[in-house]
Amino acid sequence: MGVKTTDLEIFSPSSEENLQLTFVEEGVQAGFPSPAPENTILTLDLNKELIQHPAATFYARVVGNSMIDAGVNEGDILIIDRSIEPQNGHMVVCFVDGEFTLKFIRLDEKEKGIIWLIPANPDFPKIKVTPENEFMIWGVVSYTIKNRLKK
């Protein structure tokens, strides 16, 4: 069960069971084709591969297109780690005045205490966050899982 916001649907990951998926260790050629490897099929647990801090990690499904020029499209899945210290330029999930949003964070070097939330789509405005705003950086996006099969 998730929480739906304006820009994201947020979910907690289930770490109660392992998710073993087939994995080809040699990789898949992105250039010229090569013969299929024999007897090299292993299993891979995406929870173990993608989640470093289970208690501080959440998933979110992207709703909207304010980050489209950063390659983040509606329907993509984000892995958000709340234990990562946000840095200038990180893609973050923020809580601003009662709503969640996904943006890049930029600290204003000229004005102390001012943070800019930067979309990756020119159709959306930058958001200036001042001490008067109710504001929290909720987590840093550690992975984006692409939805290649649009519904």
C-alpha positions in Angstrom: 0.0 0.0 0.0 1.4 3.4 -0.9 0.8 7.1 -0.3 -0.1 9.1 -3.4 1.1 12.7 -3.7 1.0 15.2 -6.5 4.3 14.1 -8.0 5.0 10.6 -6.5 3.4 7.4 -5.2 5.5 6.3 -2.2 5.9 2.7 -1.1 7.9 0.8 1.5 10.1 -2.0 0.2 9.4 -5.5 1.5 12.5 -7.1 2.8 10.7 -10.1 4.3 11.5 -12.3 1.4 14.3 -12.7 -1.1 13.5 -11.9 -4.7 15.8 -14.2 -6.7 15.8 -13.3 -10.4 17.8 -14.9 -13.3 21.0 -13.1 -13.9 23.6 -13.5 -16.7 27.0 -12.7 -15.0 28.9 -12.0 -18.3 26.5 -9.2 -19.1 24.6 -8.5 -22.4 26.5 -7.0 -25.4 25.4 -3.6 -26.3 27.6 -3.6 -29.4 28.0 -6.6 -31.7 26.2 -9.8 -30.8 28.2 -12.5 -29.2 27.4 -16.2 -28.6 25.1 -16.9 -25.7 27.1 -17.9 -22.6 26.6 -21.5 -21.4 25.9 -22.5 -17.8 26.5 -19.0 -16.4 23.0 -18.2 -15.3 22.9 -17.2 -11.7 20.3 -15.5 -9.5 20.3 -11.9 -8.3 18.3 -10.4 -5.5 17.3 -6.8 -6.4 16.7 -5.9 -2.8 20.3 -6.8 -1.9 21.7 -5.1 -5.1 19.8 -1.8 -4.9 19.1 -1.2 -1.3 22.0 -0.3 1.0 19.9 0.9 4.0 16.6 -1.1 4.2 15.2 0.8 7.2 15.7 4.1 5.5 14.7 3.2 1.9 11.5 3.7 0.0 10.2 3.3 -3.5 8.2 5.9 -5.4 6.5 5.8 -8.7 6.9 9.1 -10.7 3.7 11.0 -11.5 4.2 13.9 -13.9 7.0 15.1 -16.1 8.9 17.8 -14.3 12.1 15.7 -14.4 11.8 14.4 -18.0 15.0 16.1 -19.3 16.9 14.2 -16.6 15.6 11.0 -18.1 13.0 10.5 -15.3 9.6 9.8 -16.9 6.1 9.2 -15.5 5.8 5.6 -14.4 9.5 5.2 -13.6 10.3 3.8 -10.1 12.7 5.7 -7.8 14.7 4.1 -5.0 14.9 6.8 -2.3 17.5 6.5 0.5 16.7 8.7 3.5 20.1 8.0 5.1 22.1 9.7 2.4 23.2 13.2 3.2 21.9 15.4 0.5 24.5 17.4 -1.5 24.2 20.2 -4.0 23.0 18.8 -7.3 21.5 15.6 -5.9 18.1 14.5 -7.2 15.9 14.6 -4.1 12.4 14.1 -2.9 11.3 17.1 -0.8 8.3 17.9 1.3 7.4 21.6 0.6 4.4 23.3 2.2 2.4 20.0 2.6 3.3 18.3 -0.7 6.1 16.0 -2.0 8.0 16.9 -5.1 11.0 15.5 -7.0 13.7 18.0 -8.0 17.4 18.7 -8.1 18.6 20.6 -5.0 20.8 23.7 -5.4 22.1 25.6 -2.4 22.1 29.4 -3.0 25.7 30.5 -2.6 24.8 34.2 -2.3 22.0 33.9 0.2 22.5 31.7 3.2 19.4 29.6 4.1 18.0 29.8 0.6 17.6 26.5 -1.3 16.4 26.2 -4.9 14.5 23.1 -6.2 15.3 22.8 -9.9 13.1 20.8 -12.3 14.5 19.2 -15.4 11.8 20.5 -17.7 11.7 24.1 -18.8 7.9 24.1 -18.6 8.1 24.0 -14.8 9.3 26.8 -12.6 12.2 26.7 -10.1 11.1 26.7 -6.5 12.7 29.1 -4.1 12.7 27.6 -0.6 13.0 30.2 2.2 12.9 29.8 6.0 9.2 30.7 5.8 8.4 27.5 3.9 7.6 24.2 5.6 10.4 22.3 4.1 12.3 19.0 4.5 14.5 17.0 2.2 12.8 13.6 2.6 15.4 11.5 0.8 18.0 11.2 -2.0 17.3 9.3 -5.2 19.8 6.5 -5.4 18.4 4.6 -8.4 15.8 5.1 -11.2 14.2 2.1 -12.7 12.9 2.9 -16.2 9.4 1.9 -17.3 10.2 1.0 -20.9 6.8 -0.4 -21.6 4.4 2.5 -21.2 0.9 1.6 -20.3 
